[in-house]
Amino acid sequence: MGSEPERAQETPAAPARVVPPNPKTDDWALVIAPIANLAEQVAGTDFVPAALRGKPAAVTAGILFGPELDMPPMQALQQVHVIEGRPSLSAEQMRAMVLAKGHILTVQGDGGQATATGRRRLPDGSYGDPAVVTWNISMAQAAGLLGKKNWQKHPRQMLKARATAELCR
């Protein structure tokens, strides 16, 4: 009897590469369906800002953005504003987050000017040098802000918000 026909040697397949999930980027995929359902339920209510009302997809995106900054869903909907397609925190939320980390932040002003002063808390518990940001009406005018309704109705608050946001950033 002759020899058995030679068999081609099979090369073993490379093991499949398993990439562990990244909780910072992958967890949202696990929760999008229930969040979209929640968004459908709340999108038409007065608890949702007018700019998002009746827009469940936008509400879903707002809720998904919240955990990026450790914010619960309704807080994210109230404190994150989309400005020209970019999510931005309200000055009120920025101030709260800065104070929660132990930094110092004060804001003073009148209808014509606002000044925010802050001091970063250092790892040793001491505080760094003060940082100061001032916004005034002429700056707001140069930035093209004075024509907006909120600037016409509440210039003092808007100046304080601008000074606060710039300092926090």
C-alpha positions as CSV (number, residue, x, y, z in Angstrom):
1,M,0.0,0.0,0.0
2,G,1.3,3.3,-0.8
3,S,1.7,6.2,1.4
4,E,-1.3,8.3,2.4
5,P,-1.8,11.4,0.3
6,E,0.0,14.3,1.8
7,R,-2.4,16.7,3.5
8,A,-1.8,20.4,3.3
9,Q,-0.8,21.6,6.7
10,E,-3.4,24.0,7.9
11,T,-2.2,27.1,9.6
12,P,-4.1,27.7,12.8
13,A,-6.2,30.8,12.7
14,A,-5.0,33.7,14.8
15,P,-7.0,34.1,18.0
16,A,-9.7,36.8,17.8
17,R,-8.6,40.0,19.3
18,V,-10.9,40.9,22.1
19,V,-11.0,44.6,23.0
20,P,-12.4,45.2,26.4
21,P,-15.2,47.7,26.6
22,N,-14.3,51.3,27.5
23,P,-16.9,52.6,30.0
24,K,-16.2,56.2,29.0
25,T,-17.2,55.6,25.4
26,D,-19.2,52.3,25.2
27,D,-21.6,52.4,28.1
28,W,-23.9,54.9,26.4
29,A,-24.7,52.3,23.8
30,L,-26.1,50.1,26.5
31,V,-28.4,52.9,27.9
32,I,-29.5,54.7,24.8
33,A,-32.8,52.8,24.4
34,P,-34.0,53.5,27.9
35,I,-32.8,57.1,27.8
36,A,-34.6,57.6,24.4
37,N,-37.7,56.2,26.1
38,L,-37.3,58.6,29.0
39,A,-36.8,61.5,26.5
40,E,-40.0,60.6,24.7
41,Q,-41.8,60.8,28.1
42,V,-40.4,64.2,29.1
43,A,-39.8,66.0,25.8
44,G,-43.2,67.6,25.8
45,T,-43.3,68.7,29.4
46,D,-42.6,72.1,31.0
47,F,-39.6,70.5,32.8
48,V,-37.7,70.6,29.5
49,P,-36.3,73.9,28.3
50,A,-38.3,75.5,25.5
51,A,-35.4,75.0,23.0
52,L,-35.6,71.2,23.6
53,R,-39.3,70.8,24.1
54,G,-40.9,68.4,21.6
55,K,-37.5,67.2,20.4
56,P,-36.9,63.8,22.0
57,A,-33.7,63.2,20.1
58,A,-32.2,66.5,21.4
59,V,-33.5,65.6,24.9
60,T,-31.8,62.2,24.6
61,A,-28.5,63.8,23.6
62,G,-28.8,66.2,26.6
63,I,-29.4,63.4,29.0
64,L,-26.5,61.4,27.5
65,F,-24.2,64.4,27.9
66,G,-25.0,64.7,31.7
67,P,-22.9,61.7,32.9
68,E,-19.9,63.2,31.1
69,L,-19.9,65.8,33.9
70,D,-21.5,63.7,36.7
71,M,-24.9,65.4,36.2
72,P,-28.2,63.6,36.6
73,P,-30.6,63.8,33.6
74,M,-32.9,66.6,34.6
75,Q,-29.9,68.8,35.8
76,A,-28.2,68.2,32.5
77,L,-31.3,69.3,30.6
78,Q,-31.5,72.5,32.7
79,Q,-27.9,73.4,32.9
80,V,-26.4,72.5,29.5
81,H,-27.2,74.9,26.7
82,V,-26.5,74.2,23.0
83,I,-25.0,77.3,21.5
84,E,-24.3,77.1,17.8
85,G,-24.2,73.3,17.9
86,R,-21.9,73.0,20.9
87,P,-23.0,72.0,24.4
88,S,-22.0,74.6,27.0
89,L,-22.6,74.7,30.7
90,S,-24.5,77.5,32.2
91,A,-22.5,79.9,34.3
92,E,-24.5,78.9,37.3
93,Q,-23.5,75.2,36.8
94,M,-19.8,76.2,36.2
95,R,-19.8,78.2,39.5
96,A,-21.4,75.2,41.4
97,M,-18.8,72.8,40.0
98,V,-15.9,75.1,40.9
99,L,-17.1,75.7,44.4
100,A,-17.8,72.0,44.9
101,K,-14.1,71.3,44.2
102,G,-13.2,73.7,47.1
103,H,-12.0,76.6,44.9
104,I,-13.0,80.2,45.8
105,L,-15.2,82.2,43.4
106,T,-16.9,85.5,44.0
107,V,-18.8,87.7,41.5
108,Q,-19.7,91.3,42.0
109,G,-21.2,93.9,39.7
110,D,-23.9,96.3,38.7
111,G,-25.7,96.9,35.5
112,G,-22.6,98.2,33.8
113,Q,-19.8,95.9,34.9
114,A,-19.2,92.6,36.6
115,T,-16.0,91.2,38.1
116,A,-15.4,87.5,38.9
117,T,-12.5,86.7,41.2
118,G,-11.3,83.2,41.9
119,R,-8.5,81.3,43.7
120,R,-7.7,77.7,42.8
121,R,-7.4,75.3,45.8
122,L,-4.0,73.6,45.6
123,P,-3.4,70.0,46.5
124,D,-1.8,71.0,49.8
125,G,-5.0,72.8,50.8
126,S,-3.7,76.3,50.2
127,Y,-4.9,78.7,47.5
128,G,-3.2,80.0,44.5
129,D,-3.0,83.6,43.4
130,P,-6.2,85.3,42.6
131,A,-7.5,85.4,39.0
132,V,-9.8,88.2,38.0
133,V,-12.1,88.6,35.0
134,T,-14.2,91.7,34.3
135,W,-16.9,92.1,31.7
136,N,-18.6,95.5,31.0
137,I,-21.3,96.8,28.7
138,S,-18.8,98.0,26.1
139,M,-17.3,94.5,25.9
140,A,-20.7,93.0,25.5
141,Q,-21.5,95.5,22.7
142,A,-18.2,94.7,20.9
143,A,-19.1,91.0,21.1
144,G,-22.5,91.7,19.5
145,L,-24.5,90.6,22.6
146,L,-26.6,93.7,23.4
147,G,-29.2,92.9,20.8
148,K,-30.2,89.7,22.4
149,K,-33.4,89.6,24.5
150,N,-31.7,88.3,27.7
151,W,-29.1,91.1,27.5
152,Q,-31.7,93.7,27.0
153,K,-33.8,92.4,30.0
154,H,-31.0,91.3,32.4
155,P,-27.7,93.1,31.6
156,R,-26.4,92.8,35.2
157,Q,-27.0,89.0,35.4
158,M,-25.6,88.5,31.9
159,L,-22.4,90.4,32.7
160,K,-22.0,88.3,35.8
161,A,-22.6,85.1,33.8
162,R,-20.0,86.2,31.2
163,A,-17.4,87.0,33.9
164,T,-18.1,83.8,35.8
165,A,-17.9,81.6,32.7
166,E,-14.7,83.1,31.4
167,L,-13.0,82.7,34.8
168,C,-14.2,79.1,35.2
169,R,-13.0,78.2,31.8
